[in-house]
Amino acid sequence: MIRRVASLLLLLACLAVVPPVWGEELPLLDRMLERFDALDHYTTLLDSEGEDGRNRIIYTYKKPGYIRMDFIRPHKDARLIYNPHENTVSLRPFATRLLTLTLAPDNRLITDPKGHTVDRSDIGALIRSAQRYGREGTVTRLPPESVGTHLCPRILVEGKQVTYLLWVHPELQLPIKVVKLFANGNRETVFLRNLVVDGPLDSAVFEP
């Protein structure tokens, strides 16, 4: 009897240090999308690396789909703002205000080699893409792993053409690291550094 009690206490102690799985009644991807749907805005430093090199962008998002990208690398000091109501992108390629271009979101000038467009670049679009591939393949929960100071739950999504590895912030319940593996062997890694949800935000930030 004493041994059984001791074993139970040891098991409870181990469970106490494992990051919680929020909303066990919902699959993890569904829970992440629910969290995204509940937020109003967020800011983050997108730090990505792939076959096309390294990119660093200060990224700001606000419902119903306003997006601002301030480029650090490459194209330092370039700025891009997407207006969902007008479905247009204002692009300022240099620090000076003398040149501002108005483009469609699928314009080749602002579409990356993999076909990513600014209007579908937010966290919600990422989660929905992972869900889509997960429905045709498998979704597996992996042991937690640290990203910076956070011990993050991890999800492996294996689709027919794309595999995702997602590290999920334990409190924000949103991805802060993503590895995307393509069927052709290419790999893309994205960190969402300093992710802040519903913090102070000046509405003028999305003015061209």
N, C-alpha and C positions, 0 to 999 in steps of 0.2 A: 504494500500500500504506500509506504513512504517513498519507494522508488518511483511509483507511478506519479505521485504528487510532484516529486523533484523533476521528473521528465516533463510534466506538463508545465511547470514553472519555467524550465529551460526553453521549451518551445515558445511560450508566450514572450519571453525575453528576446528571442530571435526575431519573432514577428514584429516586435516593437521597433526594431531598427530598420525594417524594410519600408520603403516609401509606400504610402497608401495607394491603393487603386481606387480612384474616385469613381463613385457611381458604379458599383459592381453590376447593377441591373442593366447597364448599357455597355456595349463593346467600347473599347478604349477610343477608337477613331470616332465613333458617334459622340462620345462624351467630349472629345476635343472640339468637334464641330459645334456642339451645343455651347461650349464656352466661347468660341469665336462669335457665334451668333448673338451672344449676350453682351459683347463689348461694343463700345462706340468708336474707339480709336486706339492706335498704338504707334509707338516709334521704336526703331531698332537700328543697329548698325549691321547691315548685311555684309558678311565677309565670306566670299565664295572663291572656290578654286576648282578648275577643271582643265580640259584640253585647250581651252581658249585663254588660259592664264588666270590671274587673280583679279578679283573685283572687290572694291570696298565702296559701299553706298550707304548714306544716311537715308533711311526709308521711313516715311510717315504715311499712315493710312487713316482714313476716317469714313464711317458709313455715310452715304450708301455706296461709296467706292472711290472717294477722292484719294489720289496717290501723289506723293511728291518724292522725288529722288534727287538727292544732292550728291554728286559724284566726287569721290576722293581719288579713286584709281580704277580704271584709267580715266581719261577725260576730266582731269581735275578742274573743279569749279563749274562744270556743266550742271545744268539744273533742268529737271523734267517734271511737269505737273499734268496730271490727267484729271479731266472734268467729266464725271459719268453722265451728267445731265446733257452736255453738249457732245459727248463721245469724241472729244478732241484732246490732243496733247499739245501743250505749249513747251517747246524745247528752246532753252537758251544754251547754246553750245559753248559759250565762253563766259567769263566773269562779267564782262561788260553787258549792259542792257541794250546796246545798239542793235543787236541781232537776236530776234526771237522768231522762231518758226512755229507755225500751227500745222499739226499733222494728224492723220488718222492713227489710231493705236496700232494698226497692223502695217504701218508704213515700214518699208525695208530698212530705212535709216535707224529705226529704234527697235527692230526685231532681231533677237540674237540668233546665232547659227542653228540652234535647236528649235527655233520657232516660237520661243517665249515672247509674249506681248505684255505690255505694261498693264493693261486692263485686267489681266489674269495672273498677276504676280503676287497677290496677297496671301496671307496664311490660310484663309478660307479656301482659296483655289488649290493650294497645296494639299490640304486635308481631303478635299473632295476628289482630287486626282488619286491620292493614296487609297481612298475608299473604293474608287472605280476599279483600280488594279487588284485590290483585295477581294472584291466580289468575284473576279474571274480566276483568282489564285488562292493564296492563303495569307492569314494574318496570325503572327505568333508573338507572344509576349516573351521578351528576353530578360535576363537578370539586369538589374539596374547598373548604371555606370555613371561616373562623375563627368560633368562638363563644368569646368571652373570650380566654383564652390558648391554646386548643386549636384546631389545624387539623383539621377534622372531615371524614371522608368523608360524602357526601350521597347520599340515595336518593330518587327520585321514584316514587311509587306512584300510578298513575292507574286508578281504578275507574269503574264506571258512575255511581255517585252521590256518591262521595267521592274526593278526591285528597289524598295525604299527601306532605309534604316532611319528611324525617328527617335531622337532623344527628347523627352518631354519634361518641361519645367515642373517640379513637384507641386508648386503652389499655383502658378498661372495656368497650368494644364494646357499649355501650348508648346509646340516644338521649338527648341532652341538650337538644335543641330540636326541636319538632314544629310544623309548620304544617298545619292541616287545612282544606281547602277543600270546601265543600258545593255541591251542584248548584244550589241557590237563590241562590248568590252570597255566602253567609255565610262568614266566615273566623274561625278560632280559632288563636291562637299560644300555645304552652306552652313555657316554659323549665324544665328540671330543674336548678336551680342547686345547686352544692355537693353533687353526688351522691357519696355515700360507700357503698361496697359492702362488706358483711361487716366493718364496724368495730365498736368496742365498743358493746354494747347491753344495757341492764338489762331482764331479762325482765318486771319489774313494769310496764314502760311500757304494756303492753296490759291492765292491770287497770282495770276501770271506776272 
